[in-house]
Amino acid sequence: MFNVLIVEDDFNICKLMKIKLTQEGYNCHLAYNGLEGLEKLSENHIDIVILDAMMPKMDGFEMVKEMRDLKYTTPVIMVTARGEIDDKSRGFMVGVDDYMVKPIDFKELFLRMKAVLRRANIVSEKKIVVGQTVLDYNTLSVSRGEDKETFTKKEFQILFKLLSYPEQSFSKSALFEEFWNFDSDTEEDAVKVYINKIRNKISRFEEIDVETVRGVGYKGVKNEKN
């Protein structure tokens, strides 16, 4: 059973979320502002946090920033009435894993929670397994049986990112911002160079691939039937 921390200053919404999540088999802990949320996080094993953005004493953005500063890697879904792109950007910048806008569609929330928990499990294990092919973060390698290919750290990080979110497209600029420093003299075309290197190294591992999405960027593909 997963432990969920709900941080929401509206008592009725908090209670409703607890009822819905409990019905889905989650064990819920409640807090009504960011300070209480951090306290509950320190006192309990929490698998995922669902929190509001605008709260008294400490808002959701401040709470997530504090969590990341304290080295909590617990995944966070921010649920808020504010859907402006600037708010979403601020949330992702401080370390939010996913973002939903009120009113809450609970079916969508449950799907997002499962996806975020699955990704968090992949990161904590530092392995992705697709059929017989294994991506191992500890050794920066892709292997299938005795066949093994080693990558540079940046090559592997890009590949691991793409295959952690299969079928989700990432723009060249988004990958550049994540894996190269903003003050780097390297240009965005370096992403294309790295993608080509990655493709050459994984070409014999038929269960994984990196595809170009025309006009968008790149996506990881899992061919689990191969």
C-alpha positions in Angstrom: 0.0 0.0 0.0 1.4 3.4 -1.0 1.4 6.2 1.6 0.1 9.6 0.2 0.6 12.9 1.9 -2.2 15.3 0.9 -1.4 19.0 1.6 -4.4 21.2 1.1 -5.7 24.1 3.1 -9.4 23.6 2.1 -10.7 21.1 4.7 -13.6 19.9 2.5 -11.3 19.3 -0.5 -8.8 17.5 1.7 -11.4 15.3 3.2 -12.8 14.4 -0.3 -9.4 13.6 -1.6 -8.8 11.3 1.4 -12.1 9.5 0.8 -11.4 9.0 -3.0 -7.8 7.9 -2.5 -8.6 5.5 0.4 -11.2 3.9 -1.9 -8.4 3.3 -4.4 -6.3 1.6 -1.7 -4.0 4.4 -0.7 -3.1 5.2 2.9 -3.5 9.0 3.4 -1.8 11.5 5.7 -3.2 15.0 5.8 -1.7 18.5 6.3 -3.2 21.9 5.8 -0.2 24.0 4.9 3.4 23.6 3.8 4.9 23.7 7.3 2.6 20.9 8.5 3.4 19.0 5.3 7.1 19.1 6.0 6.5 17.9 9.5 4.3 15.0 8.3 7.0 14.1 5.7 9.7 13.9 8.4 7.5 11.7 10.6 6.2 9.2 8.1 7.3 7.2 5.1 5.6 9.0 2.2 5.6 7.5 -1.3 4.0 10.5 -3.1 2.8 14.0 -2.2 -0.3 15.7 -3.6 -0.4 19.4 -2.7 -2.1 22.7 -3.4 -0.1 25.7 -4.6 -1.7 28.5 -2.6 -1.7 27.9 1.2 -1.1 29.9 4.3 2.2 29.9 6.3 4.0 28.1 3.5 2.7 27.6 0.0 3.2 24.6 -2.2 6.0 26.1 -4.2 8.0 26.9 -1.0 7.3 23.4 0.4 8.6 21.6 -2.7 11.7 23.8 -2.8 12.3 23.0 0.9 11.8 19.3 0.2 14.4 19.3 -2.6 16.8 21.4 -0.5 16.5 18.8 2.3 17.2 16.0 -0.3 13.7 14.5 -0.3 13.2 12.8 -3.6 9.5 12.0 -2.9 7.5 12.6 -6.1 5.1 15.5 -6.0 1.9 16.3 -7.9 0.7 19.9 -7.6 -3.0 20.4 -7.8 -4.1 24.0 -8.0 -6.7 26.4 -9.4 -3.9 28.3 -11.1 -3.2 27.0 -14.6 -1.1 29.7 -16.1 2.1 28.6 -17.8 4.2 30.7 -15.5 2.9 28.9 -12.5 3.5 25.5 -14.1 7.0 26.6 -15.0 7.7 27.7 -11.5 6.4 24.4 -10.1 8.6 22.3 -12.4 11.6 24.5 -11.6 11.3 23.9 -7.9 10.9 20.1 -8.4 7.3 19.3 -9.0 6.9 16.0 -10.9 3.4 16.6 -12.4 0.8 19.4 -12.4 -3.0 19.3 -12.4 -5.5 22.1 -12.5 -8.7 22.2 -10.4 -11.5 21.0 -10.4 -9.9 17.6 -9.9 -10.8 14.8 -12.2 -10.0 11.8 -9.9 -9.7 9.3 -12.7 -7.0 11.5 -14.3 -5.4 12.0 -10.9 -5.2 8.2 -10.3 -3.6 7.7 -13.7 -1.0 10.5 -13.1 -0.2 9.1 -9.6 0.4 5.6 -11.1 2.7 7.1 -13.8 4.6 9.2 -11.3 5.1 6.3 -8.9 6.2 4.1 -11.7 8.8 6.6 -12.8 10.0 7.2 -9.2 10.5 3.4 -8.9 12.6 3.3 -12.0 14.8 6.1 -10.8 15.2 4.6 -7.3 16.2 1.2 -8.8 18.4 3.0 -11.4 17.4 0.3 -13.9 15.1 0.1 -16.8 14.3 -3.4 -18.1 12.7 -3.9 -21.5 12.3 -7.6 -22.3 15.8 -9.0 -22.1 17.5 -5.6 -22.4 18.7 -3.8 -19.3 19.7 -0.2 -18.8 21.9 0.0 -15.7 22.5 3.5 -14.3 25.3 2.3 -12.0 27.4 0.9 -14.8 26.2 3.4 -17.5 25.5 0.4 -19.7 22.9 -1.3 -21.9 23.1 -5.1 -21.9 21.3 -8.1 -23.2 22.7 -11.4 -21.9 26.5 -11.2 -22.4 26.2 -8.4 -25.0 27.0 -5.1 -23.3 27.5 -1.5 -24.5 29.0 1.2 -22.3 28.0 4.9 -22.6 29.5 8.2 -21.5 27.6 9.7 -18.5 25.8 12.3 -20.6 24.9 9.8 -23.3 23.4 7.4 -20.8 21.5 10.2 -18.9 19.8 11.3 -22.1 18.9 7.7 -23.1 17.7 6.9 -19.5 15.6 10.1 -19.5 13.9 9.3 -22.9 13.2 5.7 -21.9 11.9 6.7 -18.4 9.1 8.5 -20.2 8.4 6.2 -23.2 6.3 7.8 -26.0 6.7 11.3 -24.5 8.4 13.7 -26.9 11.1 16.0 -25.7 12.3 19.0 -27.7 15.9 19.6 -28.5 15.9 22.7 -26.4 14.4 20.9 -23.4 17.1 18.2 -23.5 19.8 20.9 -24.0 18.6 22.8 -20.9 18.5 19.7 -18.8 21.9 18.1 -19.7 24.1 21.1 -20.6 24.8 24.1 -18.3 23.1 27.4 -19.2 26.6 29.0 -19.3 27.9 26.3 -21.6 29.5 27.4 -24.9 27.9 24.3 -26.5 25.0 24.9 -28.9 21.7 23.0 -29.1 23.0 21.1 -32.2 25.1 19.1 -29.7 21.8 17.3 -28.8 21.5 15.9 -32.3 25.1 14.7 -32.2 24.5 12.9 -28.9 21.3 11.3 -30.2 23.2 10.0 -33.2 25.9 8.5 -30.9 23.2 6.9 -28.7 21.4 5.4 -31.7 24.6 3.9 -33.0 25.3 2.3 -29.7 21.8 0.8 -29.2 21.2 -0.2 -32.8 21.7 -3.9 -32.0 19.3 -3.8 -29.0 16.1 -4.2 -30.9 13.9 -3.7 -27.8 14.8 0.0 -27.4 15.0 2.9 -29.8 15.1 6.7 -30.0 12.9 8.2 -32.7 12.7 11.6 -34.2 9.3 13.3 -33.8 9.1 15.7 -36.8 8.7 19.3 -35.7 8.9 18.3 -32.0 12.1 16.5 -31.0 12.8 13.0 -29.8 11.2 10.2 -27.9 12.2 6.9 -26.4 10.5 3.7 -27.7 10.2 0.3 -26.0 9.7 -2.6 -28.4 8.9 -5.2 -25.7 7.6 -7.8 -28.2 10.9 -8.1 -30.0 
